[in-house]
Amino acid sequence: MSSTTPSTELPMSPGQPVASAAPVASASEANPIHDAIAEAIAEHKVILFMKGTPEAPACGFSARTVAALQELDTPFAAVDILPDPRIRQELSAISNWPTIPQLFVNGELLGGCDIVMEMHESGELAEALV
Amino acid sequence: MPSAEDISKRIETAIAGATADVEDYTGTGDHFRATVTAAAFAGRSRIEQHRLVYEIFGTEIGGPIHALSLKTLVPQDAPSEGAPTPQPTTTQ
């Protein structure tokens, strides 16, 4: 039972438990978290998977990435991966990227914090977000 | 707990001809910053370049290695393989 509420929509299906002490279900079974993440990536032009929320980032890397997006006045969806370890696990399985944050634009992984910051400094980020 | 030197050696061993400059920026053996220069990066996107490095460490990233911040560079004399590769400008 978690009361964490990301400021932008959390694309987990309603009723999906976000915190669980039970062992993680076998990955070969139907995987609603995987599907919800894939759907969220497909549905949002710009979506950031991060630790914490844009208002209260829980990690410096997430905070810097949020700041770059906000500097460019980019509307973006944000998903907090912290409430359930399975979110991160499934996200990394989809993206083949081990770290958080992860920024997706038009359904594709643009990068993590390092790449987003490099692109922000060079002006490429603004172009990628158009 | 890996040291900056361990991380550097593993990158240089795994990617032929790479040089890795690694810093333990918190001094706690779990947050590292690496600048990796390798001809193997030529013709690959930044995402692919970073993946090549992350793959060396597998699940250690996010485990014992909390953070591995990366900057990847292609050596100036590396042959270009078509796709544009981000070439950071070095100071004159």
Backbone of each chain as ProteinMPNN parsed JSONL, in Angstrom:
{"seq_chain_A": "MSSTTPSTELPMSPGQPVASAAPVASASEANPIHDAIAEAIAEHKVILFMKGTPEAPACGFSARTVAALQELDTPFAAVDILPDPRIRQELSAISNWPTIPQLFVNGELLGGCDIVMEMHESGELAEALV", "coords_chain_A": {"N_chain_A": [[0.848, -1.202, 0.0], [0.977, 1.876, -1.103], [1.296, 5.381, -0.926], [2.401, 6.964, -2.712], [2.287, 9.421, -5.142], [2.782, 10.175, -8.302], [3.337, 13.24, -10.018], [2.578, 13.536, -12.622], [0.694, 11.428, -14.813], [0.565, 8.095, -13.716], [1.206, 5.298, -15.44], [0.431, 2.75, -14.669], [-1.828, 0.067, -14.532], [-5.052, 0.6, -13.098], [-5.513, -0.519, -9.804], [-3.411, -2.183, -9.843], [-1.106, -3.562, -7.706], [1.19, -1.52, -6.034], [3.113, -1.76, -4.125], [4.658, -4.506, -2.704], [5.082, -7.232, -0.56], [5.259, -9.725, -1.251], [6.801, -12.507, -2.978], [8.357, -11.848, -6.143], [6.468, -12.397, -9.024], [6.73, -15.04, -11.412], [8.526, -14.303, -14.356], [7.672, -15.241, -16.727], [4.994, -15.387, -16.794], [1.823, -13.775, -17.555], [2.309, -10.354, -17.967], [1.585, -7.615, -16.565], [2.857, -5.238, -15.762], [5.015, -4.904, -17.475], [3.562, -4.58, -19.856], [2.112, -2.257, -19.27], [4.151, -0.378, -19.055], [5.259, -0.433, -21.635], [3.083, 0.493, -23.046], [2.768, 3.052, -21.972], [5.113, 4.257, -22.88], [4.628, 4.24, -25.576], [2.447, 5.881, -25.749], [3.082, 8.449, -24.897], [4.653, 11.332, -26.025], [6.936, 12.467, -24.89], [8.487, 10.97, -22.278], [9.537, 10.395, -19.005], [11.24, 8.158, -17.041], [11.881, 7.931, -13.729], [13.558, 8.426, -10.511], [11.604, 9.181, -7.898], [9.599, 12.175, -8.081], [8.936, 14.821, -10.502], [8.638, 17.123, -8.943], [9.751, 16.358, -6.557], [12.451, 14.994, -6.833], [14.223, 11.945, -6.291], [16.84, 11.476, -6.575], [19.994, 12.622, -7.671], [20.656, 12.381, -10.386], [18.224, 11.998, -11.638], [17.071, 14.415, -10.919], [18.652, 16.289, -12.306], [18.046, 15.654, -14.928], [15.309, 16.187, -15.071], [15.452, 18.943, -14.627], [16.712, 19.809, -16.961], [14.761, 19.274, -18.88], [12.749, 20.924, -17.959], [13.921, 23.408, -18.246], [13.755, 23.701, -20.936], [11.131, 23.995, -21.252], [9.579, 21.78, -21.801], [6.748, 19.794, -22.095], [6.226, 16.869, -20.253], [5.619, 13.423, -19.489], [5.929, 11.722, -16.403], [7.254, 8.963, -14.67], [7.475, 7.483, -11.602], [9.809, 5.223, -10.543], [10.303, 4.058, -8.178], [8.265, 3.025, -6.356], [7.78, 0.297, -6.827], [9.897, -2.38, -7.253], [9.695, -3.905, -9.499], [9.014, -2.299, -11.598], [11.322, -0.968, -12.457], [12.832, -3.177, -13.181], [11.354, -4.304, -15.307], [11.285, -2.151, -17.039], [14.019, -1.828, -17.686], [14.379, -4.199, -18.989], [12.883, -3.798, -21.262], [14.119, -1.569, -22.407], [16.791, -2.181, -22.581], [18.673, -0.943, -20.987], [20.509, -0.044, -18.191], [20.312, 1.865, -16.128], [18.741, 4.522, -14.176], [17.747, 7.893, -14.497], [15.569, 7.339, -17.4], [14.974, 8.608, -20.518], [12.447, 8.807, -22.847], [11.629, 9.543, -26.162], [9.229, 10.01, -28.574], [8.704, 7.257, -28.491], [11.188, 6.083, -28.389], [14.246, 5.274, -26.719], [16.017, 7.976, -25.62], [18.079, 8.569, -23.948], [20.033, 8.259, -20.895], [20.805, 10.093, -17.915], [23.423, 11.145, -18.444], [23.651, 11.267, -21.269], [21.437, 12.821, -21.926], [22.144, 15.219, -20.656], [24.506, 15.867, -22.037], [23.422, 16.25, -24.552], [21.762, 18.342, -24.009], [23.538, 20.379, -23.429], [24.728, 20.698, -25.913], [22.698, 21.541, -27.462], [21.294, 19.708, -28.876], [19.263, 18.416, -27.552], [17.016, 20.08, -27.423], [16.365, 20.079, -30.125], [15.738, 17.382, -30.52], [13.422, 17.177, -29.122], [11.517, 18.528, -30.441]], "CA_chain_A": [[0.0, 0.0, 0.0], [1.811, 3.063, -1.154], [0.539, 6.59, -1.202], [3.187, 7.775, -3.638], [1.497, 9.878, -6.266], [3.546, 10.986, -9.242], [2.589, 14.437, -10.388], [1.94, 13.236, -13.89], [-0.018, 10.167, -14.674], [1.277, 6.83, -13.575], [0.471, 4.465, -16.383], [0.122, 1.414, -14.195], [-3.269, -0.122, -14.576], [-5.64, 0.804, -11.775], [-5.648, -1.757, -9.049], [-2.112, -2.857, -9.821], [-0.456, -3.241, -6.44], [2.465, -0.855, -6.265], [4.099, -2.228, -3.168], [4.311, -5.867, -2.362], [6.091, -7.976, 0.179], [5.229, -11.081, -1.798], [7.861, -12.749, -3.954], [8.034, -11.4, -7.489], [5.901, -13.477, -9.82], [7.575, -15.51, -12.504], [8.511, -13.349, -15.463], [7.093, -15.847, -17.921], [3.545, -15.239, -16.74], [1.304, -12.519, -18.085], [3.12, -9.356, -17.305], [0.888, -6.332, -16.705], [3.754, -4.091, -15.582], [5.708, -4.785, -18.759], [2.615, -4.044, -20.829], [1.769, -0.875, -18.905], [5.31, 0.467, -19.386], [5.34, -0.346, -23.099], [1.967, 1.335, -23.463], [3.07, 4.441, -21.574], [6.152, 4.759, -23.789], [4.013, 4.432, -26.89], [1.395, 6.905, -25.701], [3.568, 9.789, -24.56], [5.746, 11.808, -26.886], [8.119, 12.592, -24.032], [8.198, 10.352, -20.978], [10.738, 10.203, -18.201], [11.192, 7.22, -15.918], [12.816, 8.559, -12.796], [13.407, 8.134, -9.09], [10.876, 10.298, -7.313], [8.714, 12.911, -8.981], [9.577, 16.071, -10.941], [8.644, 18.084, -7.826], [10.604, 15.848, -5.485], [13.302, 13.915, -7.352], [14.859, 11.224, -5.19], [18.203, 11.15, -6.985], [20.584, 13.75, -8.387], [20.622, 12.173, -11.835], [16.843, 12.286, -12.046], [16.846, 15.854, -10.725], [19.304, 17.033, -13.399], [17.32, 15.398, -16.173], [14.075, 16.971, -14.961], [15.801, 20.358, -14.766], [16.988, 20.07, -18.382], [13.472, 19.294, -19.586], [12.002, 22.109, -17.521], [14.564, 24.578, -18.857], [13.301, 23.798, -22.326], [9.671, 24.111, -21.217], [9.012, 20.618, -22.479], [5.804, 18.991, -21.327], [6.615, 15.457, -20.252], [5.044, 12.524, -18.503], [6.967, 11.175, -15.535], [6.873, 7.782, -13.895], [8.363, 7.17, -10.481], [10.053, 3.771, -10.577], [10.636, 3.577, -6.829], [7.259, 2.313, -5.554], [7.787, -1.15, -7.023], [11.14, -2.737, -7.946], [9.422, -4.561, -10.792], [8.938, -1.287, -12.655], [12.675, -0.793, -12.974], [13.225, -4.438, -13.802], [10.68, -4.444, -16.608], [11.726, -1.034, -17.883], [15.355, -2.134, -18.198], [14.241, -5.311, -19.942], [12.355, -3.227, -22.498], [15.008, -0.562, -23.001], [18.175, -2.635, -22.596], [19.43, 0.168, -20.38], [20.473, -0.473, -16.791], [20.249, 2.906, -15.101], [17.625, 5.462, -14.087], [16.535, 8.001, -15.308], [15.536, 7.009, -18.822], [14.085, 9.519, -21.228], [11.966, 8.306, -24.139], [10.985, 10.528, -27.025], [8.602, 9.334, -29.719], [8.763, 5.809, -28.35], [12.541, 5.543, -28.38], [15.124, 5.729, -25.645], [16.945, 9.031, -26.027], [19.264, 8.38, -23.13], [19.975, 8.454, -19.458], [21.192, 11.445, -17.498], [24.652, 11.626, -19.103], [23.393, 11.582, -22.673], [20.506, 13.953, -21.959], [22.883, 16.437, -20.312], [25.388, 16.186, -23.172], [22.577, 16.757, -25.636], [21.243, 19.639, -23.586], [24.623, 21.355, -23.569], [25.044, 20.929, -27.322], [21.52, 22.032, -28.165], [20.621, 18.586, -29.563], [18.075, 18.0, -26.825], [15.897, 20.906, -27.888], [16.009, 19.6, -31.472], [15.14, 16.051, -30.408], [12.122, 17.278, -28.468], [10.579, 19.27, -31.303]], "C_chain_A": [[0.874, 1.238, 0.0], [0.962, 4.269, -1.491], [1.296, 7.495, -2.161], [2.344, 8.166, -4.841], [2.349, 10.734, -7.19], [2.686, 12.15, -9.724], [1.923, 14.252, -11.74], [1.445, 11.81, -13.825], [0.911, 8.956, -14.584], [0.548, 5.808, -14.424], [0.279, 3.024, -15.942], [-1.392, 1.245, -14.222], [-3.843, 0.047, -13.176], [-5.766, -0.533, -11.063], [-4.365, -2.568, -9.029], [-1.431, -2.55, -8.493], [0.907, -2.602, -6.706], [3.526, -1.259, -5.257], [3.692, -3.615, -2.72], [5.439, -6.531, -1.606], [6.178, -9.402, -0.354], [6.368, -11.27, -2.794], [7.398, -12.316, -5.346], [7.561, -12.593, -8.321], [6.842, -13.855, -10.956], [7.397, -14.625, -13.729], [7.832, -13.925, -16.699], [5.567, -15.741, -17.924], [3.126, -13.928, -17.397], [1.9, -11.381, -17.266], [2.513, -7.961, -17.45], [1.806, -5.123, -16.549], [4.514, -3.826, -16.88], [4.792, -4.112, -19.777], [2.28, -2.58, -20.54], [2.919, 0.072, -19.265], [5.396, 0.666, -20.895], [4.251, 0.591, -23.638], [2.255, 2.811, -23.151], [4.104, 5.05, -22.509], [5.553, 5.077, -25.151], [3.068, 5.635, -26.888], [1.881, 8.319, -25.436], [4.744, 10.165, -25.442], [7.042, 11.911, -26.089], [7.765, 12.007, -22.663], [9.502, 10.022, -20.262], [10.451, 9.207, -17.08], [12.282, 7.652, -14.952], [12.632, 8.036, -11.377], [12.784, 9.359, -8.448], [9.998, 10.965, -8.354], [9.432, 14.183, -9.44], [9.653, 17.106, -9.815], [9.597, 17.652, -6.725], [11.447, 14.683, -6.002], [14.062, 13.264, -6.198], [16.311, 10.892, -5.493], [18.729, 12.305, -7.826], [20.51, 13.612, -9.893], [19.221, 12.462, -12.382], [16.573, 13.785, -11.962], [17.443, 16.653, -11.882], [18.549, 16.862, -14.708], [16.008, 16.175, -16.198], [14.379, 18.452, -15.214], [16.055, 20.71, -16.232], [15.683, 20.17, -19.153], [12.692, 20.552, -19.223], [12.595, 23.39, -18.101], [14.07, 24.792, -20.277], [11.778, 23.907, -22.414], [8.988, 22.961, -21.934], [7.965, 19.947, -21.604], [6.249, 17.528, -21.372], [5.841, 14.687, -19.198], [6.19, 11.984, -17.66], [6.426, 9.982, -14.775], [7.923, 7.557, -12.821], [8.559, 5.661, -10.442], [10.233, 3.198, -9.171], [9.56, 2.748, -6.127], [7.306, 0.794, -5.696], [9.036, -1.535, -7.819], [10.906, -3.375, -9.316], [9.343, -3.544, -11.924], [10.317, -1.124, -13.295], [13.14, -2.024, -13.753], [12.633, -4.575, -15.209], [11.108, -3.342, -17.572], [13.085, -1.357, -18.507], [15.316, -3.281, -19.196], [13.765, -4.781, -21.3], [13.418, -2.371, -23.197], [16.433, -1.051, -23.206], [19.096, -1.529, -22.071], [19.358, -0.007, -18.875], [20.169, 0.609, -15.767], [18.993, 3.767, -15.221], [18.231, 6.848, -13.877], [16.709, 7.487, -16.736], [14.513, 7.919, -19.482], [13.742, 8.928, -22.6], [11.3, 9.442, -24.896], [10.48, 9.794, -28.263], [8.829, 7.826, -29.675], [10.156, 5.215, -28.306], [13.358, 6.108, -27.233], [16.08, 6.779, -26.194], [18.226, 8.911, -25.215], [18.967, 8.449, -21.656], [20.472, 9.861, -19.156], [22.398, 11.969, -18.285], [24.375, 12.092, -20.523], [22.467, 12.789, -22.776], [21.251, 15.254, -21.636], [23.83, 16.85, -21.434], [24.587, 16.823, -24.299], [22.008, 18.129, -25.291], [22.303, 20.718, -23.801], [24.902, 21.688, -25.027], [23.857, 21.474, -28.11], [20.731, 20.931, -28.881], [19.316, 18.189, -28.877], [16.856, 18.776, -27.298], [15.425, 20.428, -29.257], [15.272, 18.266, -31.396], [13.709, 16.128, -29.868], [11.071, 17.984, -29.324], [9.503, 18.348, -31.833]], "O_chain_A": [[1.449, 1.592, 1.029], [0.01, 4.17, -2.265], [0.902, 8.637, -2.401], [1.749, 7.304, -5.487], [2.61, 11.899, -6.89], [1.464, 12.041, -9.822], [0.825, 14.758, -11.971], [1.749, 11.076, -12.884], [1.904, 8.848, -15.303], [-0.608, 5.485, -14.152], [-0.01, 2.162, -16.772], [-2.137, 2.189, -13.958], [-3.205, -0.316, -12.188], [-6.091, -1.55, -11.676], [-4.25, -3.535, -8.277], [-1.2, -1.381, -8.184], [1.683, -3.103, -7.519], [4.719, -1.109, -5.519], [2.531, -3.867, -2.397], [6.608, -6.407, -1.971], [7.049, -10.178, 0.037], [6.844, -10.302, -3.386], [6.217, -12.404, -5.681], [8.182, -13.656, -8.316], [7.658, -13.042, -11.393], [6.283, -14.249, -14.093], [7.459, -13.187, -17.61], [4.928, -15.979, -18.948], [3.958, -13.09, -17.746], [1.979, -11.446, -16.04], [2.884, -7.211, -18.353], [1.55, -4.08, -17.152], [4.64, -2.685, -17.323], [5.202, -3.184, -20.474], [2.179, -1.766, -21.458], [2.686, 1.19, -19.724], [5.581, 1.784, -21.376], [4.482, 1.371, -24.561], [2.011, 3.692, -23.975], [3.994, 6.215, -22.89], [5.924, 6.058, -25.795], [2.914, 6.318, -27.901], [1.17, 9.284, -25.718], [5.704, 9.408, -25.584], [8.105, 11.497, -26.552], [6.86, 12.49, -21.983], [10.43, 9.453, -20.837], [9.536, 9.397, -16.279], [13.456, 7.728, -15.313], [11.685, 7.307, -11.081], [13.369, 10.442, -8.455], [9.694, 10.376, -9.391], [10.428, 14.581, -8.836], [10.613, 17.874, -9.736], [10.184, 18.49, -6.041], [11.197, 13.528, -5.658], [14.488, 13.934, -5.257], [16.944, 10.124, -4.768], [17.984, 12.899, -8.606], [20.324, 14.599, -10.604], [19.058, 13.079, -13.435], [15.92, 14.353, -12.837], [16.816, 17.587, -12.382], [18.427, 17.8, -15.496], [15.64, 16.752, -17.221], [13.643, 19.127, -15.933], [15.661, 21.781, -16.694], [15.522, 21.058, -19.991], [12.055, 21.168, -20.077], [11.872, 24.337, -18.41], [13.98, 25.922, -20.756], [11.208, 23.911, -23.505], [7.959, 23.136, -22.586], [8.268, 19.566, -20.474], [6.609, 17.02, -22.434], [5.46, 15.226, -18.159], [7.302, 11.809, -18.159], [5.292, 9.99, -14.298], [9.115, 7.454, -13.111], [7.593, 4.907, -10.322], [10.306, 1.981, -9.002], [9.901, 1.843, -5.365], [6.911, 0.078, -4.776], [9.217, -1.066, -8.943], [11.789, -3.387, -10.173], [9.578, -3.886, -13.083], [10.453, -1.141, -14.519], [13.748, -1.925, -14.819], [13.33, -4.917, -16.164], [11.271, -3.577, -18.769], [13.279, -1.18, -19.71], [16.115, -3.333, -20.13], [14.194, -5.261, -22.349], [13.592, -2.443, -24.414], [17.207, -0.417, -23.922], [20.145, -1.236, -22.645], [18.262, -0.11, -18.322], [19.801, 0.292, -14.636], [18.288, 3.737, -16.229], [19.186, 6.956, -13.108], [17.819, 7.239, -17.206], [13.355, 7.993, -19.069], [14.622, 8.598, -23.394], [10.509, 10.202, -24.338], [11.221, 9.052, -28.908], [9.111, 7.2, -30.697], [10.313, 3.999, -28.2], [13.189, 7.259, -26.831], [16.854, 6.512, -27.113], [19.323, 9.124, -25.732], [17.835, 8.664, -21.225], [20.546, 10.71, -20.044], [22.389, 13.112, -18.741], [24.807, 13.17, -20.932], [22.678, 13.674, -23.606], [21.011, 16.277, -22.277], [23.948, 18.035, -21.749], [25.014, 17.799, -24.916], [21.799, 18.968, -26.167], [22.013, 21.813, -24.283], [25.267, 22.818, -25.352], [23.99, 21.827, -29.282], [19.652, 21.175, -29.421], [18.388, 17.694, -29.517], [15.796, 18.2, -27.542], [14.224, 20.376, -29.519], [14.299, 18.046, -32.117], [12.89, 15.247, -30.129], [9.892, 18.029, -28.973], [8.624, 18.787, -32.574]]}, "seq_chain_B": "MPSAEDISKRIETAIAGATADVEDYTGTGDHFRATVTAAAFAGRSRIEQHRLVYEIFGTEIGGPIHALSLKTLVPQDAPSEGAPTPQPTTTQ", "coords_chain_B": {"N_chain_B": [[33.861, -4.45, -3.074], [34.295, -2.392, -5.793], [37.202, -0.68, -7.077], [38.093, 2.507, -8.522], [40.142, 1.97, -10.2], [39.837, -0.768, -10.706], [37.46, -0.729, -12.187], [38.251, 0.731, -14.393], [40.245, -0.975, -15.465], [38.69, -3.17, -16.156], [37.051, -2.153, -18.142], [38.953, -1.465, -20.062], [39.995, -3.937, -20.643], [37.814, -5.294, -21.674], [36.974, -3.853, -23.911], [38.622, -3.67, -26.759], [41.574, -1.826, -27.149], [40.619, 0.357, -25.809], [40.725, 3.305, -23.755], [40.248, 4.106, -20.416], [39.248, 6.466, -18.173], [38.72, 6.688, -14.948], [36.848, 7.807, -12.199], [36.252, 7.812, -8.76], [33.798, 9.393, -7.545], [32.536, 9.947, -5.188], [34.026, 8.822, -3.355], [33.296, 6.539, -2.12], [33.307, 4.098, -3.292], [31.17, 3.303, -4.87], [29.985, 5.079, -6.603], [30.741, 6.088, -9.712], [32.566, 7.856, -12.244], [33.184, 7.833, -15.591], [35.365, 8.357, -18.307], [35.518, 7.203, -21.432], [37.498, 6.259, -24.071], [37.44, 4.979, -27.247], [38.128, 3.268, -30.266], [36.305, 1.476, -31.058], [33.875, 2.645, -30.698], [33.306, 4.142, -32.88], [31.055, 5.143, -35.387], [28.856, 4.323, -34.009], [25.834, 5.047, -32.203], [25.365, 7.317, -29.422], [23.883, 6.065, -27.445], [24.348, 3.363, -28.052], [27.083, 3.273, -27.662], [27.289, 3.742, -24.922], [25.905, 1.529, -24.016], [27.677, -0.53, -24.708], [29.61, -0.218, -22.773], [28.17, -0.416, -20.365], [27.314, -3.039, -20.572], [29.476, -4.569, -19.84], [29.402, -4.677, -17.126], [26.98, -5.658, -16.385], [24.538, -6.812, -14.137], [25.742, -5.632, -12.004], [25.607, -2.929, -12.192], [23.595, -0.675, -10.64], [23.482, -2.417, -8.66], [26.102, -3.318, -6.688], [27.562, -1.29, -7.931], [26.411, 1.717, -7.792], [26.168, 3.949, -9.396], [27.312, 4.678, -12.617], [28.583, 6.984, -14.298], [28.832, 8.094, -17.588], [31.048, 9.158, -20.183], [31.567, 9.022, -23.497], [34.034, 8.712, -25.982], [35.33, 9.017, -29.288], [38.434, 8.175, -30.614], [40.442, 10.723, -32.119], [41.714, 9.908, -34.459], [40.304, 7.773, -35.345], [38.798, 5.679, -37.789], [35.985, 6.775, -39.533], [32.774, 5.315, -39.649], [30.614, 5.901, -41.232], [27.785, 6.472, -39.979], [26.977, 9.407, -38.172], [29.02, 10.306, -35.506], [28.961, 11.428, -32.242], [31.199, 13.918, -31.692], [32.973, 15.162, -29.301], [33.994, 18.46, -28.67], [37.258, 19.219, -28.153], [39.324, 21.179, -26.047], [41.172, 23.815, -27.486]], "CA_chain_B": [[33.624, -3.073, -3.543], [35.292, -2.126, -6.832], [37.873, 0.621, -7.05], [38.092, 3.169, -9.83], [41.137, 1.284, -11.022], [39.211, -2.024, -11.16], [36.483, -0.398, -13.227], [39.037, 1.14, -15.551], [40.874, -2.17, -16.047], [37.671, -4.041, -16.762], [36.617, -1.541, -19.401], [40.047, -1.542, -21.033], [40.147, -5.338, -21.021], [36.644, -5.759, -22.43], [36.88, -3.157, -25.194], [39.989, -3.65, -27.278], [42.13, -0.53, -27.501], [39.962, 1.458, -25.087], [41.313, 3.872, -22.559], [39.178, 4.504, -19.509], [39.666, 7.335, -17.087], [37.61, 6.487, -14.021], [36.96, 8.548, -10.946], [35.28, 7.477, -7.712], [33.569, 10.794, -7.2], [32.041, 10.132, -3.824], [35.01, 8.213, -2.465], [32.664, 5.465, -1.363], [33.4, 2.847, -4.035], [29.936, 2.879, -5.549], [29.57, 6.061, -7.606], [31.905, 6.316, -10.558], [32.411, 8.653, -13.443], [34.201, 7.301, -16.5], [35.503, 8.843, -19.674], [36.053, 6.063, -22.169], [37.832, 6.56, -25.46], [37.654, 3.714, -27.95], [37.842, 3.256, -31.699], [35.12, 0.619, -31.23], [32.666, 3.476, -30.635], [33.097, 4.84, -34.153], [29.9, 4.705, -36.157], [27.746, 3.914, -33.134], [25.146, 6.146, -31.514], [25.773, 7.45, -28.02], [23.203, 5.009, -26.696], [25.061, 2.103, -28.284], [28.407, 3.392, -27.026], [27.127, 3.558, -23.472], [25.512, 0.126, -23.783], [28.88, -1.359, -24.778], [30.305, -0.132, -21.483], [27.289, -0.954, -19.321], [27.218, -4.501, -20.71], [30.612, -5.186, -19.157], [29.126, -4.793, -15.696], [25.726, -6.387, -16.183], [23.665, -6.451, -13.015], [26.469, -4.864, -10.981], [25.095, -1.556, -12.28], [22.344, -0.66, -9.883], [23.776, -3.241, -7.494], [27.25, -2.733, -5.979], [27.903, -0.015, -8.581], [25.158, 2.483, -7.785], [26.13, 4.854, -10.537], [28.482, 4.753, -13.484], [28.314, 8.081, -15.21], [29.701, 7.838, -18.732], [31.267, 10.028, -21.328], [32.273, 8.169, -24.449], [34.701, 9.482, -27.031], [36.002, 8.28, -30.357], [39.739, 8.82, -30.82], [40.454, 11.618, -33.284], [42.212, 9.266, -35.686], [39.521, 6.574, -35.651], [38.105, 5.762, -39.057], [34.541, 6.939, -39.399], [32.078, 4.241, -40.357], [29.348, 6.34, -41.801], [26.86, 7.179, -39.088], [27.649, 10.474, -37.444], [29.33, 9.985, -34.128], [29.19, 12.669, -31.498], [32.606, 14.215, -31.476], [33.057, 16.296, -28.389], [35.052, 19.391, -29.008], [38.269, 19.34, -27.114], [39.832, 22.549, -25.998], [42.262, 24.041, -28.452]], "C_chain_B": [[34.688, -2.699, -4.574], [35.961, -0.764, -6.62], [37.783, 1.224, -8.44], [39.042, 2.45, -10.777], [40.583, -0.047, -11.568], [38.287, -1.761, -12.338], [37.225, -0.075, -14.526], [39.638, -0.081, -16.261], [39.852, -3.039, -16.759], [37.194, -3.467, -18.087], [37.707, -1.722, -20.459], [40.286, -2.98, -21.496], [39.021, -5.767, -21.965], [36.544, -5.101, -23.808], [38.299, -2.953, -25.715], [40.407, -2.227, -27.637], [41.515, 0.642, -26.754], [40.872, 2.02, -24.0], [40.182, 4.409, -21.701], [39.768, 5.282, -18.342], [38.519, 7.339, -16.083], [37.873, 7.189, -12.693], [35.86, 8.058, -9.999], [34.898, 8.813, -7.08], [32.912, 11.022, -5.857], [33.042, 9.569, -2.812], [34.459, 7.043, -1.683], [32.627, 4.143, -2.135], [32.123, 2.395, -4.697], [29.399, 3.893, -6.559], [30.791, 6.434, -8.441], [31.546, 7.175, -11.761], [33.535, 8.205, -14.379], [34.176, 8.021, -17.837], [36.208, 7.736, -20.44], [36.281, 6.466, -23.618], [38.132, 5.247, -26.17], [37.285, 3.839, -29.422], [36.585, 2.431, -31.974], [33.826, 1.42, -31.208], [32.333, 4.111, -31.98], [31.897, 4.275, -34.894], [28.73, 4.244, -35.319], [27.121, 5.148, -32.488], [25.633, 6.193, -30.068], [25.154, 6.36, -27.162], [23.975, 3.691, -26.828], [26.443, 2.127, -27.628], [28.298, 3.138, -25.523], [26.74, 2.111, -23.15], [26.731, -0.786, -23.787], [29.608, -1.365, -23.433], [29.448, -0.752, -20.378], [27.263, -2.489, -19.351], [28.343, -5.226, -19.975], [30.249, -5.504, -17.708], [27.801, -5.475, -15.372], [24.938, -5.882, -14.993], [24.419, -5.742, -11.879], [26.042, -3.405, -10.985], [23.728, -1.548, -11.607], [22.454, -1.566, -8.663], [24.943, -2.599, -6.753], [27.724, -1.416, -6.604], [26.61, 0.793, -8.689], [25.048, 3.36, -9.011], [27.434, 4.76, -11.308], [28.131, 5.778, -14.555], [29.321, 7.987, -16.357], [29.833, 9.019, -19.671], [32.086, 9.182, -22.287], [32.816, 9.023, -25.586], [35.289, 8.536, -28.069], [37.35, 8.949, -30.55], [39.73, 9.633, -32.116], [40.828, 10.906, -34.575], [41.413, 8.018, -36.07], [38.818, 6.738, -36.991], [36.61, 5.889, -38.825], [33.854, 5.857, -40.206], [30.711, 4.667, -40.828], [28.5, 7.152, -40.858], [27.597, 8.253, -38.304], [27.842, 10.092, -35.994], [29.557, 11.292, -33.393], [30.666, 12.864, -31.209], [32.703, 15.404, -30.552], [34.206, 17.207, -28.79], [36.025, 19.462, -27.855], [38.797, 20.769, -27.141], [41.059, 22.674, -26.885], [43.621, 24.016, -27.755]], "O_chain_B": [[35.875, -2.692, -4.248], [35.371, 0.163, -6.065], [37.443, 0.545, -9.408], [38.791, 2.335, -11.977], [40.82, -0.406, -12.722], [38.319, -2.466, -13.346], [36.866, -0.549, -15.604], [39.554, -0.209, -17.483], [40.118, -3.577, -17.834], [36.96, -4.206, -19.043], [37.424, -2.082, -21.602], [40.73, -3.205, -22.622], [39.245, -6.504, -22.925], [36.082, -5.726, -24.763], [39.068, -2.161, -25.171], [39.689, -1.515, -28.338], [41.846, 1.795, -27.028], [41.679, 1.303, -23.408], [39.274, 5.079, -22.193], [40.657, 4.813, -17.632], [37.467, 7.925, -16.339], [38.979, 7.157, -12.154], [34.701, 7.911, -10.387], [35.59, 9.307, -6.189], [32.747, 12.165, -5.429], [32.936, 9.794, -1.607], [35.061, 6.597, -0.706], [31.997, 3.181, -1.695], [31.994, 1.224, -5.055], [28.457, 3.594, -7.293], [31.75, 7.019, -7.937], [30.405, 7.214, -12.221], [34.704, 8.202, -13.993], [33.118, 8.261, -18.418], [37.347, 7.379, -20.138], [35.375, 6.95, -24.297], [38.994, 4.488, -25.729], [36.268, 4.435, -29.777], [35.892, 2.64, -32.969], [32.788, 0.93, -31.651], [31.209, 4.564, -32.196], [31.748, 3.058, -35.01], [27.711, 3.816, -35.861], [27.791, 6.156, -32.259], [26.228, 5.241, -29.562], [25.799, 5.803, -26.275], [24.22, 3.0, -25.84], [26.907, 1.114, -27.105], [29.106, 2.418, -24.937], [27.184, 1.542, -22.153], [26.824, -1.707, -22.976], [30.15, -2.387, -23.013], [29.945, -1.521, -19.556], [27.199, -3.147, -18.312], [28.175, -6.366, -19.542], [30.732, -6.483, -17.137], [27.537, -5.824, -14.221], [24.698, -4.683, -14.851], [23.806, -5.303, -10.906], [26.093, -2.722, -9.963], [22.832, -2.314, -11.964], [21.632, -1.497, -7.749], [24.821, -1.484, -6.246], [28.225, -0.536, -5.905], [25.807, 0.561, -9.593], [23.974, 3.501, -9.597], [28.519, 4.764, -10.727], [27.483, 5.48, -15.559], [30.519, 7.821, -16.125], [28.886, 9.766, -19.919], [33.159, 8.688, -21.941], [32.147, 9.929, -26.082], [35.688, 7.413, -27.763], [37.415, 10.175, -30.642], [39.078, 9.256, -33.089], [40.333, 11.245, -35.65], [41.783, 7.295, -36.995], [38.3, 7.813, -37.296], [36.043, 5.174, -37.999], [34.286, 5.518, -41.308], [29.764, 3.881, -40.822], [28.491, 8.381, -40.922], [28.712, 8.032, -37.83], [26.918, 9.609, -35.34], [30.274, 12.166, -33.882], [31.292, 12.038, -30.545], [32.529, 16.543, -30.986], [35.268, 16.74, -29.201], [35.644, 19.736, -26.717], [38.712, 21.461, -28.155], [41.866, 21.752, -27.006], [44.652, 24.187, -28.406]]}, "name": "protein", "num_of_chains": 2, "seq": "MSSTTPSTELPMSPGQPVASAAPVASASEANPIHDAIAEAIAEHKVILFMKGTPEAPACGFSARTVAALQELDTPFAAVDILPDPRIRQELSAISNWPTIPQLFVNGELLGGCDIVMEMHESGELAEALVMPSAEDISKRIETAIAGATADVEDYTGTGDHFRATVTAAAFAGRSRIEQHRLVYEIFGTEIGGPIHALSLKTLVPQDAPSEGAPTPQPTTTQ"}
